[in-house]
Amino acid sequence: MTTVTQATEQHRIEANGLSFCVETRGDPAGQPVIFVMGLAAQMTLWPEPLLDAYVEAGYRVIRFDNRDIGLSTHLNHRLKGHPVGVMMRHRLGLEVDAPYTLRDMAQDVVALMDAMALPSAHLVGVSMGGMISQLVASSRPERVASLTLIMTSTNSPKLPMPQPRLIWKLAGVGARGHDEGAVVERSLAFWKAIQSPGFPPREEEVRARIIRDYRRSYHPAGILRQTRAILATGSLASTTRRIRVPTLIVHGKSDPLVRPVAAEQLKYLVPHARLELIDGMGHDLPEPMLKTFAAMSLEMIGR
């Protein structure tokens, strides 16, 4: 395999009425692969070795901050209703009020592709980003060359809930303090609760990553709006079953947040997809598995 060395560049791109921080790397003439990040996470959470594997394979790698996070546009809509009550409405299949939904965030991806003059791209989506990617692939199949879905779901309220110890954390109940020290300790406790038991990262590495991202951007109100967007979108099952592009599903058998049955449902709805359930993997991207994830995805992309 030949290593392609290209400068990493960050851009401000106006799309869908918002401003997005977008980073590109790799061969400008290579097929584009767009990485769509999950809830509450900046684009910097994508591990460098994972991105580099695609660059070395000759692809043009694109990652970006979703709306309301990182260095992309921060919105200012106020939310109505208590977070726990809103979560219960979602579980009951009732309508949830929100300033935007995942369908709007899927349109962000398409609009970014338009702004970058990309007729189509391979999508790699993790968690919430996997839901967004499903929506793009089902509604605009001509724009998606392939789909890699990592630790994600159809967002169906019929799926098992996260482990009870995580529900309060997701709802933001009891969070106190927004200074760096308080946020780092709170975030570190959350990552410890969802990390891969078979591939535990070193605490100092996780702490350093949290501090880096806090100093880059800290916008908790945006995290609450992204959470509300997930709840307001409801189940994607009826649209996910329309996906026809080559698809890979990767999920951890030990995921406490998005339970493994979610991956099995995706496979049922997208029968041509390849499903890989990983022993010892939780709701993170464990460093020892990055080359394996990339190899599986690149094999599917290259078919």
N, C-alpha and C positions, 0 to 999 in steps of 0.2 A: 504494500500500500504506500503510495506516494503522499507525503505530507505537503499540503498546500498552505503556504504562509501568506496570510492577508491581514492587513490592518483591521482592527476593530474600530468601528465608527458609530457614534451616537448621533441621532438626528431628532429634531422636533418636526412632527408631521401632523398637519391639520386634517382631520377626518371625522365625518359624522358629527360635525359641529363642535368637536373637542380637539384638544392638543395632546398628542401622545409622545412619550419618550420611547424611541425605537433604536435598537442596536443591531447592526449587521456585521457579519464577519464571514470569511471564506471567499470562494471564487465568485465574483460578481456575475459570471456567466453560468454558474451552476444552478441546478434546479433549487428553487427556494423551499426551505423548511421553516415553518413558523411555529414557535414554541409559545403556547398559551398557558399562563400560570394560574394558580388556584387562589382560593379565598385568602385575603389578608396578606398575600405574598407579593413582594416586588419581583421584577424580572430577574434580579440578582440572585434569587434563590435557585435558579437553574444552575446545577453544578458545572463548572468549567470543563472537567473531563468529558462529560456527556456531550456538551456542545462541540468540543474539539473533535470528537469521534466523527461527527457529521461533516465537519470541515475537512478532515483528513480523507473522507470518502468522496470529496469533491462537491459537496453541496454548499449552497448559500444559506447561512444560518441567520435567522431573524428572531429576535425576542423583543418584547415590549412590556411596558407597565400598563396594566388594565386601567380603565377609568377609575378614579377615586383612590388610587394607590400610587406610591412611588413619586415619580416626577411627571406623571401625566396629569390631566386636569382633575382638580379636586372640586367636587360639586358641593352645594350648600343646602340641599333640601332637608327639612326637618322630618323626622319619622314619627308616626303616630302609633300608639299602642305599646304595651309592655312586651319586651322581647320574648318572654316565656309564653305569654298569651298568644302572640303572633305565631310562635312555633307550633302551638297546639292547633291553631286554625289550619296551618299547613297539613298537620297530621290528619285532620278531619276532612281534608280536601276542600276547605272553604276558601273563599277569595281573601287574598292578603293585599293590603294597600302598600304600594312601593313607588318611589320616584322613577325607577327603571327596573327592567327585568333582564334575565340572561339573554333574551331575544334581542334586546338593545345592544348587549355586549357582543353578541354574535355579529350584529350589523357593524360594530366597531371593527371587527376583524376584516370583514368584506370591504369596508371603506378604506382601511389601511392598505389592503391589496390594490384597490383602485388607485389610491394616491401614489403607490409605488409601482404602478403599471405592471402588476403581476396577474396574468390571465388565470393562473391556478397555482396552488402550492400544496405541499405535504403539510399536514397539521399534526403537531404533537401536543396533546393537552393533558394536564395533570389536575385531578380533583375537580374543582369548579371549572378549570380550563378545559377539562375533558367534556363537561356538559356543554360549554360554549362551542367546542369543536363539533360535538354531535349535531348541534343546531345548524351550524354552517354546512356540514356535510349533507344533512337531510334536506335543507331548504335551498342550498345552492350547490348541488353536486358537481356542476361543471367547473366550479372554482376549487374543488378539493381533489388532489391526485391520490392521496392516501390518508389514513387516519390511524394515529397511535394514541390509544386511550390508557392512561396510567392512573390507577387507584381512584376511579370515578364511578358514576352511576347514572341512572335515568332520573334521579331525584324523585322517584315515586314515594308518596307517603306510606305505601304499603310495605316498603322495605324496612328491615330492622333498624331501630334507632341506634345512634352511637352508644358506646358504653355509658352508663349513668354518670360516672365520674367526669365525663367530658361535656355533658349537656349544659351544665351550669357555666362551664368555662366558655362554651360556644356562645351562650346567650349574653356573656359579659357581666353576669351577676357577681357582685362583690368586688369588682375590679377597683383598686384604689391606687392613685398616684400615677402621674404621667412623666415624672422625671426619668432620666436614663436608668438609674439604679432600680427603681420599682418596675419599670417595663421589662428590663432585662431579666430580673428574677421571675416575673410572672410568665414571660415568654419561655424561659428555660424550663419552668415546671410543665408548661403545656407540651413542649417538644419532647420532654422525657416521657410524658404520658402517651404519646402517639408514635414514638420512634420504633424502629425495627428491633425486636428482642434478639433476633439472630445476628444482627449486624450493628451493635450499639456503637454510636459515634463517641469520640472523645469529648467530654464536657467542655474543655477549653476551646475546641473548634466550634462547637455550637454557640457558645457564649460570644466568641469573636464575630461570628456571622450575625448574630442578633444585634450586637453593638454597631457593626458596620451598617446594617440596614436602618437601625434607629437613627443614626447620624445622617444617613442619606435622605430619609423622609420618615416622619411619624405622623400618621393621619388616622386616628382611631375612628372618627366619625365616618370615614370612607369605608372602613371595615364593616361597620354596622349596616351601612347602605348596601354593600355587596352581599352581606348575609340576608338582608331583606329581599334583595333581588332573587336569590336562590329560592327562598320560601314563596315569593309571589309568582315565580315561574310555574311551579307545580310539576307534575310528571311529564317527562319527555318521551315516554314509551311510545305514544302514537306517532311521533315524528322519527324517533330512533329506528323504528322498524323499517323506515324507508331508505336507510343508508345502504348504498350499493357499492361504494368505493372499497378498495382493499383496506382491511381493518385489522389491527393488532390490539388485543386487550391484555394489559399487565396489571396484576393485583396481588397484594400481599395476603397470605393466609392468616396473618396475625394482625390485620388492620382493625383497630378498635373504633375508628371513626366512620369509615365507609366499609361496611362488613363485606366479606368475600362473596356473599350471595348476590350482591349487586353486580359483580362481574359475571356471575353465572346467568343473571337475567339479561345482561347485555349480549352475551353469547347466544342466548335463546332468540333475542330480537334481531340479531345480526348473524344469522347462521353461517355465513361464509367467513366470519371473522376467526382469527386464531386467538385462543385464550391461553394465557400463561399464568398459573397461580404459583406464587413464589413462597417457598417455606421460609419462615423466620422474618418475613418482611411486614412492617407495620405501615403507617401512613407517612412515609418519607421516602427519600431517594437515597438509599444506603450506598456509600462509596464503593464497597466491594462488588456491587451489582451493576454499576454504571456501564461497564463495557458490555455486559450481557444484555442489558436493556437496549443499548445502541445497536448491537449486532442483530438482535431480533427485529428491531424496527427497520434497520437498513436492509435486511434480507427481504422484508415485506415490501419496502419501498422500491427495491431494485427489480422486482418481478415484472 
